[in-house]
Amino acid sequence: MARGETLRRLFNSFSKDDRKEFRAAATQLIQEEKQKNHLLLAHDLERIMQKTTSQQFGSNHSPWEIYPEIPTDKETGLPLIDVLMPPLSWDRIILSDKNQKILEKIVIENRKFELLQSHNLTPASKILFCGSPGCGKTITAKVLAGVLERPLVYVNLSAIFSSFLGETAVNLTKIFDYVKTGEWVVFFDEFDAIAKDRNSNNEHGEIKRLVNSLLQLIDNSNCYQTLFIAATNYESLLDKAIWRRFDEIVFFDKPNYNLRLSLLRKNLSSIKHPSIDLNKFASRLKDTTGADIERICLDAIKSVILKGEDVLTSEDLEISVKHHSERMRIIKKRINFDEQSLENIRNE
């Protein structure tokens, strides 16, 4: 009888073009199938519903219309997450061979979830990205969402942290409860902010309680149809207990010569540059990240376009490289000044 009522609710909402009610009824139907242990059917229905709604509504509708109601912070009312549908594929990024193989394996496992489940196995579902800023952690998470054709849930850390005692852990719980509703790629950027080492002398009791809550949420998530990705620029700050919670750990190093050459070719592919020796520039840009090289190339291309020309020369690229070097000197000087000021405060 319950199934019949759910089906009536589903069809009535469809006839009235009531999208919110339709999703609620469809979600209820999926939960009923899960309770009957019809896991493969429930998984297929979830995947179809997510894919259909994202394709149907596209970018002209807000995520609140496409997906379940987004959780918010009780104090500020700010959304705790952003839901995106990145239209990206593997050709958007350039990775080392090692990382490419690791990530392709993760994608295959998640695509063949049903096959693994039939053998009482589960795909890698919790991944940690480590590496310097600008080495491709965020864009890689977006690419994985695009390749898997899943919505990307981007966790908004600025909204998670609350001034109310214990409310931050509540916000985390809301996010983990939310992702139980479907099949996602969930991205926690700057993960060290909520997973700091509990043994650090600089951390207070609230942070320690937050990490305890986070560990429990990760252990109890069991969302094998959702890929969790955490990213950090400072892996040394992470609590030791966090590391074993991840199925895979991917390190993003600064690109070597071959990767720098590939990045130059990719980022300059939109403009003619017959006279440029890219090998020379790849050799010079030793300490750059992928984001640095992209910025250098875009800066050079813009300067050519603004001059009304259509061919990039070595001189144009050289100017952009020098501009980047000056920019990095300013940034490093500012960082060193801030670090020295902080050290002086600690010693007072």
N, C-alpha and C positions, 0 to 999 in steps of 0.2 A: 504493500500500500504506500509505504514511504517513497518508493521509487516512482510510483505512478504520480504522486503529488509533485515530486521534483520535476518530472517530465512535463506535467501541465504548466508548472511555473516557468520552465524553460521555453516552451512554445508560446505561452502567453506574452512573455517579455519580448520574444523575437517579433511577434506580430505587432507589438506596440512600439517597436524600435527603442525599447528601454535597455540601453547597453549596460547600465549598472546592475539592473535586476537580472539581465541575461547572464552576466559574469557570475553573479552571486549564485544563481541556480546551477550554472555549469560547474562551479567550484564545489557546490554541495553534492552534485552527481559524482564528481571525481572522488570526493571523500567517501561516498558510499561504496564505490568500487574498491577503494583501498581497504575499507573495513571488511570487504568480502575476500580480500587477498588477491584481487584481480589487478596485480601491480603493473603488468605490462600494458593492459588496457588503460589504466589510470594514467600511466606515464605518457602514452600516445595522445590521450585526450588533452592533457596539460600542454604538451608540445604543440598540438594543433591549435589550441585556443590562443596561446601566446603568439605563435607565428601569424595566425590569421588576423588578430586584432592589430598587431604592429604593422602589417602590410595594408590593412584596410584603412586605418586612420592616419598613418604616416605622420609627417611633421606638422600637419595643420591642427593637431590636437595635442593637448598637454598630456603628460604622463598620468595625471589623475584620471583622465578619461579612458586611457588605454589599459592601465594596470590597476590593481587593488589600491585602495586609499593609502597614500604614503604616510608613514608615521612621522610625528612631529614632537619637538621638545615641549614639555608641559609648561615650562617657564616662559619661553620666548615665542612659541608657536612656529618656529622655523622647521622646515623639513629636514629630517635626519639623513635623507638620501636623495640622490638624483637618479632618475632612470633614463638611460640612453639606449639607442639602437645604432651602434656604430657601423656604417656600411664599409668596413675595411676588410682587406684580405692580406695574405702573406706578403704580397709585393709592396705593401706599405712600409715594411721594416727590413732592415738588414741586420742579421744576427750572425754570431759565430756558429760554426758547424755544430759544435757541442750543444749550444743552447737550442738551435733549430731542431736537432734530433730529440732533445728532451721535450720540447713543446709540442712537436708533431705527435710524439707518443702519447702525451696527455690528451691531445685532441682526439686521437683514435680511440683511446679508452673511453672517453666521455661520449663519443658518437656511438660506440658499441656497448652502451650501458646494459641493454637487455641481454646481450650475449654473455657478458661477464656475470650478470645477475643469475642467469640460468645455471651457472657453475658455482654459485654461492661466492662470487667475487665482486669486488667493487672497483670503480675507476679511481685514479688519483684525483682527489677533490679538494685538497688544501695545499696551496703552493705559496712559497715565500720567495719574493724577488729581492735581492740585495745588490747594492751598487751605488756608485756616485750619482749625484744629480745630473740629468741630461743624457744618461746612457740608455734610455729607452724602456724603462719599466712601465710607465703609464701607457704609452702608445702600444706596447706589447699586450697589455691587459685588454685594451680596446680591440686589438686585432684578434685576440682569442675569442672575444665576444662575437665579433663579426664572422669569424670562421665557423664557430659553433652555432651561429644564427640564434644567439640568445641575447636578451636584454642585459645591459651592463648596469648593475646597481653600484653607483659610486657613493661611498660612505662619506658624509659631510662631517668631518671631525670638529669643525668650528661650532657646529650646532649640537654635537653630542655632549661636549663638556658643559656641565651645568654648575651654577653656583650653589645649588641645593645639595646637601650631603646625601650621597647615595643615588641621586637622580641620574648621574652619568651611567652607572651600571644599569639602571632601568632603561635608559635610552638604547644601550647595547642590546638588551633583551628584546626591545621592540623591533630592532633590525633583524635579529636572528629569527624572531617569530614571523616577520614579514616574508623572509625568503623561503619559509616553509610552504608558501602559497603557490610556488611555481618552480620553474627551471631557469636559473640565472647564472651570470658571472658576477660575483660580488667582489668589489675592489676596495680594500682598505689601504689608502695611501698614507704615508708617514706613520706606519704601524707602530713605531717605537714610542709614539706619544701615548698609546694606551696599553703597551706591553713592556713597560720599563722593568729593569731589574729590581726585584723587590728587596734585594740585599744592599742596595745602594744607600749610603748614609744620607744622601740628599733628598730621598723620597719620604713623603709623609704617609700616614696611615691610610688616607683616602686612596692614594695611588695603589697601595698594596692590596686593598680590598677590591679595587677595580680590576687589577690583574687576576686576582682569584676568581672574580666573576667571569672574566673573559675566558680563562682556562676551562671553567665549568661549561660555559656556553659552547666552546669549540668541541669539547668532549661529548656533549649531548646533542650536537647539531644533527648528525646522521643524515644530512641532506646530500645524498650521493648523486642527485640529479642537478646539484648546484656546484659550480666551481668557485671556491673561495681563493682569492689572491690577496696576499698582504705584501706591501712594498715598504722598504726602509732604506734610507741613505746611511743609517748608523746601526748596523747589525750588532755592534759591540754593546749597545745600550739595551738590547732585548733581554728579557728574563730567561734564564737558562732552561726553565721548564717549557718555554714556548717552542723551542726548536723541534722537539720530538713530536709536536702536534702536526707537523707538516709532512705530507707525502713526498714532496719534491722541493728542493732548494735550488734556485737558479741565480747564479752570480753574473751580473752585468759589468764586465770590465770596460775600461776605455778601449776604443777600437784600435786594433793593430794596423800595420801598414796596408794590408790587403783590404781590410774593412773600410779604412779611411778612403782608399782609392774607389771602392764600390760606392761609398756614400757620396763622394764628389761626383762620380758619374751619374748617380741617380738624381741628385739635387740640381745638376746642371743640364739634365736631359731636355728641359723645356726651351733651351736657347742654344743657338749655334755658337760653338767655341773651338774652331778648327786649329787655332794657333797655340792653344794652351797645353803645356806639358803637365798633365794631371799627376804624373808620377812624382814630379818635383814638389808639387804642393802637398801631396800625400805624405812625403818624407818630412816636410817641414812641420806639419800639424800634429806633432807627436803627442802633446798633452791635451788634445781636444777631445770632446765627447761628440756623440752623434748629433746632439742638439746644437753644439757649437758649429759644426760643419754645415748643418742645415741653415743656420743663421748667417754664416759667412756667404754661402751661395745665394741665398735669397736677397741679401743686402747688395751683392754684386749685380744680380739680375735687375733689381729695382733701379739701380743707378743707370744701367744701360737703357732701360725702358724710358726713364725720365729724360734722358738725353735725346730720345727719339731715334735710337739706333736698335739694331736687331742682332748684333754679333758681339759676344763677350770676348774681351781680350785679356791677356795676362796682366796688363796694367790695371784693368778693372778689378780683377780678382785680388791682385796684390794690395790694392787700396782697402778692400774689405778685410783682408787678413790683418793688415796693420791696425785697422779700426777695432777689430776683435781683440788684438793684443793689448791695445790701450784700454779697452773696456775691462779686460780681465785684470790689468794692473790696478785699476780703480777698485774693482770688487775685492781683490785680495788685500789691498791696503785697508779697506773698510772692515773686512773680516778680522784682520790682525789687530786693528784698533779696538774693535768690540771685544775680542778675546782678552786683550791686555787690560781693558777697563774692568771686565768681569773678574779677572785674576786679582786686580788691585782691590776690588770690593771685598773679595773673599779673604784677603790678607789683612784687611783693616780690623 
